[in-house]
Each structure stands twice: as structure tokens, then as C-alpha cells.
Amino acid sequence: MSIVAEAPTPSFPHRHLLGIEGLKRDEILSLLDLSEEAAAQSRRVDKKSSDLRGRTLINLFFEASTRTQSSFELAGKRLGADVMNMSIPTSSIKKGETLIDTAVTLNAMRPDLLVVRHHAAGAVELLSQKVDCSVINAGDGSHEHPTQALLDALTIRRHKQRFEGLTVAICGDIMHSRVARSNILSLNTLGARVRVVAPSTLLGEGVDRLGVEAFTSMYDGLKDADVVMMLRLQRERMASSLIPSQREYFHFYGLDAEKLTNAREDAIVMHPGPMNRGVEIDALIADSPRSVIREQVEMGVAVRMAVLQALARHLPNE
């Protein structure tokens, strides 16, 4: 009697990446390990592989994006996929087509991977239920931005070699930030100690239920922090003015040299971009040796390559 060997179980067992919530520690670490390999590939002269040759990737961005969309496009091309960027301003969506109809239309084109950014929380998950391909959430409202959290975790690990025992201070517009939410979920799962620092008007309700320590003082929140993660002030999501002025916001909550002295001497400084210099962060700090902001951009391509590879392993080959 012949014995048929079972195919190995993929280290990332999910068909979609809709959020960090629900992911296990080992699953996150497997994506980070795969990202390290992708980062090495991206630093070669010949950056292209054939991992996704014959596969089709569609970028569907209902919100404007520079870094995320371009890095997904680059990630797909480096893996050999055919990449299409769908232009929303000239699409049928502007003519009244619903999200569900758009999903059905795209599904008929038989893509393999669909990257979606949408202004409404939960929209990406809804779309994933209507298509046969793998779906990646590139940001949905104020809900989640999983690949940003993964690239931030990768950047932290490359500098600190660990997560356990680290104190990470996430500072700024916590209430409107999908980046903050995904990072809180990721870093808590990986064993870091997470703080959030913001004016009371930008902390948001129920932030304490996310397993973080909340501060309204930068000096207290940054004390002995290993990682200082600044956030963009998202005025476009504010229904009313939640800060007196940008100048006053920078005075109390913008990261400058004086406030940074409260963190550890070897603390690294992060920002998901785009930065508002002189509002969220002083230009001298953003460009200092302690800043890893440019490395975050590089790791963004690597993480998105890893996610595409991990999800592609679940796609049918016939």
C-alpha cells in the first residue's frame, strides 16, 4: 500500500489578511520571518523572482494613498505578478455602482489577490465575502491597517531583537488611527508593553479596553520608552475641531528633543507617514540618527511581499 505524503500546513493558515485582531503570535512571527527574506531579496541587484508568476494582483484604493499603494505595486512586481491599479475617480463606482457590485465585477475578472483600502470600517471584510480571491486590508476607516503594524513590528525587531519587555509609546491622534489600533493589537500579542499618549479629546472612548496604559502628558508617557511611535494628525476624520491649533498641539504633543529626553537613550523614533513636520514631529528629530522612518518605508515593501507570498500559498494551482 502506497503512502501519500500530506502537503505541509502553511505557516500562515488564513486565506485573507483583514486585520491583526485574531492572529496568533506564531502567525505574526512567521510573516515577520518571511519579510526578512523579502527584505534581503529587495536589496539584491536582481530584485525579481517568479513566486507569483501567472498571478494577478489588483489594487483597489477608495482613499488616496502614496506609500501603501506604491509598495503593494512594487511588492507584486518583484514577485512576478501582473499588477493592475484600479482608478476610482474614473471607475463605475463614481457612477453609482455599489461596493458589492464592484466586488462581483472584479471577481468575474478572476484576480488572485485583491488589495483594498476603503473609508468605511468593515468594508474590506464585506468585500472579501463576495470574491473568490485572497483579500488584503490596506486600511478600512479607523478600524485596522494590518500591513502597517507588521512593518512597524519588523522595524522594531530589527533594532531591538525582541518584543518582550519593550515599552512602546504610541503618541498622537489615537482616536482616528487605524495604525494605532493595529499596532496595539500586534504589539500586545508579541509581548510588548504598550502606552498611548494623546490629549484627552484624541484618546477615544474605551481605549483602556485595548490593554494599554493611557497618558495625557508626553513627559509621563515617554518615560523610559524603548520605542516612540508618532501618529499623523488626521484632520480629515475629525467632525469638529478637537485641538485648539496646530501650533499649540506641537507645543504639548509634538515630538522634539526636549520631550525625547524622557525616553531611553537608545529609543528609536517611528512615524507611519506622511509626516507633518512641525506639527507631530520636529524636523531635526525626524532626520536624526534615532529615526527609523525611512527604514519603515523599506520594510513596507518587504512585509507586503511576504503577505502576498503567504496568501498565494492558499490559491489553487489548477
C-alpha positions in Angstrom: 0.0 0.0 0.0 1.5 3.3 -1.1 1.5 6.2 1.4 0.7 9.6 0.1 2.6 12.3 2.0 0.4 15.2 3.1 1.2 18.7 1.9 2.8 20.8 4.7 0.5 23.1 6.5 1.2 26.7 5.6 2.7 28.7 8.5 0.1 31.4 7.9 -3.2 29.5 7.7 -5.5 32.3 6.7 -6.9 32.9 3.2 -7.3 36.7 3.8 -5.4 39.3 5.8 -8.3 41.5 7.1 -6.7 42.7 10.4 -4.3 41.9 13.2 -7.2 41.0 15.5 -7.4 37.2 15.8 -3.9 36.5 14.7 -1.8 34.3 16.9 1.8 35.2 18.0 3.3 32.5 15.9 1.4 33.6 12.8 2.6 37.2 13.1 6.2 36.0 13.7 6.0 33.7 10.6 5.1 36.8 8.5 8.0 38.7 10.0 10.4 35.9 9.2 9.2 35.7 5.6 9.5 39.5 5.5 13.2 39.3 6.4 13.8 37.1 3.4 11.9 39.6 1.2 14.0 42.4 2.5 17.1 40.6 1.5 15.7 40.0 -1.9 14.9 43.7 -2.3 18.5 44.6 -1.6 19.8 42.5 -4.4 20.7 43.9 -7.8 18.2 41.5 -9.4 15.2 42.0 -7.2 12.7 40.0 -9.2 11.5 36.4 -8.5 8.9 34.2 -10.1 7.0 33.3 -6.9 3.7 34.9 -8.2 4.3 34.4 -11.9 0.9 34.0 -13.6 -0.9 35.5 -10.7 -3.0 38.8 -11.0 -2.9 41.4 -8.2 -5.5 44.3 -8.2 -5.0 47.4 -6.1 -8.4 48.9 -5.3 -8.0 52.1 -3.3 -11.1 54.1 -2.5 -8.9 56.5 -0.5 -5.8 58.3 -1.8 -2.5 56.6 -1.0 1.1 57.0 -2.0 3.2 54.7 0.2 0.8 51.8 0.7 -0.4 51.5 -2.9 3.1 52.0 -4.5 4.6 49.5 -2.1 2.0 46.9 -2.9 2.5 47.5 -6.6 6.3 47.1 -6.2 5.9 44.1 -4.0 3.7 42.3 -6.6 6.0 43.2 -9.4 9.1 42.0 -7.5 7.4 38.6 -7.1 6.5 38.4 -10.7 2.7 39.1 -10.6 0.7 41.0 -13.1 -0.4 44.2 -11.2 -3.3 46.4 -12.0 -4.1 49.7 -10.2 -7.8 50.4 -10.4 -8.6 54.2 -10.8 -11.5 55.0 -8.6 -12.2 58.6 -9.9 -12.8 57.2 -13.4 -14.5 53.9 -12.4 -18.1 52.8 -12.3 -18.1 53.5 -8.5 -18.3 57.2 -9.3 -21.3 56.4 -11.5 -23.2 54.9 -8.6 -22.1 51.3 -8.6 -22.3 49.7 -5.1 -19.3 48.1 -3.3 -21.0 44.7 -3.7 -21.5 45.2 -7.5 -17.9 46.2 -7.8 -16.8 43.1 -5.9 -18.8 40.9 -8.2 -17.5 42.6 -11.3 -13.9 42.3 -10.2 -14.4 38.6 -9.2 -15.6 37.9 -12.8 -12.1 39.1 -13.9 -10.6 36.2 -11.9 -7.9 38.0 -10.0 -5.8 36.0 -7.5 -5.1 38.8 -4.9 -7.1 41.9 -4.2 -5.7 44.8 -2.1 -8.4 47.1 -0.8 -8.4 50.5 1.0 -11.8 51.9 2.0 -13.0 54.8 4.1 -15.6 52.7 5.9 -14.7 50.3 8.7 -15.7 46.7 7.8 -16.0 47.4 4.0 -13.0 45.2 3.2 -14.3 42.3 5.2 -17.7 42.6 3.4 -16.0 42.6 0.0 -13.9 39.5 1.0 -17.2 37.6 1.4 -18.2 38.3 -2.2 -15.0 37.3 -4.1 -13.1 34.0 -4.7 -9.6 35.5 -4.4 -7.5 36.4 -1.4 -8.1 39.9 0.0 -5.7 42.1 1.9 -6.9 45.1 4.0 -4.8 48.1 3.2 -6.8 50.2 5.7 -10.5 50.5 6.4 -11.7 53.7 8.1 -10.4 54.0 11.6 -10.6 50.2 12.1 -7.3 48.5 11.0 -4.2 48.7 8.9 -2.6 45.3 9.4 0.4 45.6 7.0 1.5 48.9 8.6 1.5 47.1 12.0 3.5 44.3 10.6 6.1 46.6 9.0 6.4 48.5 12.3 6.9 45.3 14.2 9.6 44.2 11.7 11.4 47.5 12.1 11.3 47.3 15.9 12.6 43.7 15.8 15.5 44.6 13.5 16.6 47.3 16.0 15.7 45.7 19.4 15.9 42.0 18.5 12.9 41.3 20.8 9.4 42.4 21.8 9.1 41.0 25.4 10.0 43.7 27.9 9.9 46.6 25.4 7.9 49.7 26.2 6.3 51.2 23.1 4.7 54.7 23.4 2.2 55.4 20.6 1.6 59.2 20.5 -0.9 61.5 18.8 -4.3 61.0 17.2 -5.2 57.7 18.8 -9.0 58.0 18.3 -8.9 58.2 14.5 -5.9 56.0 13.8 -6.2 52.5 12.3 -2.4 52.4 12.6 -2.6 52.8 16.3 -5.3 50.1 16.7 -3.4 47.5 14.6 -0.1 48.3 16.4 -1.7 47.9 19.8 -3.2 44.5 18.8 0.1 43.4 17.3 2.5 44.6 20.0 0.3 43.3 22.8 0.2 39.9 21.1 4.0 39.9 20.7 4.6 40.7 24.4 5.5 44.4 24.4 4.1 46.9 26.9 2.1 49.5 25.1 1.3 53.0 26.1 -0.9 55.6 24.3 -0.2 59.3 24.7 -2.7 62.0 23.5 -4.8 64.9 24.5 -8.0 63.6 26.2 -10.0 64.7 23.1 -8.0 62.4 20.9 -7.7 59.3 23.1 -11.1 58.0 22.2 -13.6 56.1 24.3 -12.7 52.6 25.6 -9.0 52.9 24.8 -8.3 51.3 28.2 -10.1 48.1 27.0 -7.3 47.6 24.4 -4.8 46.6 27.1 -2.8 49.8 27.1 -1.7 52.4 29.6 -3.1 55.8 28.7 -1.4 59.2 29.3 -2.2 62.8 28.5 1.3 64.0 29.2 4.2 63.4 26.8 6.7 63.6 29.6 5.0 60.9 31.6 4.1 58.7 28.6 7.6 58.7 27.1 9.4 58.0 30.4 11.9 55.1 29.7 10.2 54.2 26.4 12.2 52.0 24.1 10.2 53.0 21.0 8.4 56.3 20.3 5.8 56.0 17.6 4.3 59.2 16.4 1.0 59.4 14.5 -0.4 61.7 11.8 -3.0 64.2 13.0 -6.0 63.2 10.9 -8.0 66.4 10.5 -10.0 64.9 7.6 -11.6 62.4 10.0 -12.4 65.0 12.7 -16.1 66.0 12.8 -15.1 69.1 14.9 -12.0 70.8 16.0 -10.5 68.6 18.7 -7.3 70.6 19.2 -7.0 74.4 19.7 -4.4 74.9 17.0 -1.5 73.0 15.3 1.0 75.3 17.0 -0.4 74.5 20.4 -0.6 70.8 19.6 3.1 70.7 18.7 4.0 72.6 21.9 2.3 69.9 24.0 2.3 66.8 21.9 4.8 67.2 19.0 8.0 65.2 19.4 11.0 67.4 19.9 14.5 67.0 21.5 13.3 68.0 25.0 10.4 65.6 25.2 12.5 62.8 23.7 15.0 63.0 26.6 12.4 61.3 28.7 12.7 58.1 26.6 15.6 55.8 26.9 18.9 56.9 25.3 18.7 54.2 22.7 15.0 54.7 21.9 14.0 54.7 18.2 11.6 57.1 16.7 8.9 56.0 14.2 6.2 57.6 12.1 3.8 55.8 9.6 3.8 58.8 7.2 3.0 61.2 5.7 4.6 63.4 8.4 3.5 66.9 9.3 6.8 68.4 10.3 6.5 71.0 13.0 3.1 69.6 14.0 3.6 65.9 15.0 7.4 65.8 15.0 10.3 68.3 14.8 12.3 68.1 11.6 15.5 67.6 13.5 14.2 64.5 15.2 12.6 63.1 12.0 16.0 63.3 10.3 18.1 62.3 13.3 20.1 59.0 13.7 17.4 57.8 16.1 14.7 58.0 13.4 13.9 54.8 11.6 11.2 56.3 9.4 12.9 55.7 6.1 13.6 52.1 7.1 9.9 51.7 7.8 9.2 52.6 4.1 11.7 49.9 3.0 10.2 47.3 5.3 6.8 48.2 4.0 7.7 46.6 0.6 9.2 43.6 2.3 6.2 43.0 4.5 3.8 43.3 1.6 5.9 40.9 -0.4 5.7 38.4 2.5 1.9 38.8 2.9 1.4 38.2 -0.9 3.5 35.1 -0.8 1.8 33.8 2.4 -1.7 34.2 0.9 -0.7 32.9 -2.5 0.1 29.5 -0.9 -3.6 29.1 -0.4 -4.5 29.8 -4.0 -5.4 26.9 -6.3 -2.7 25.8 -8.8 -5.1 24.3 -11.3 
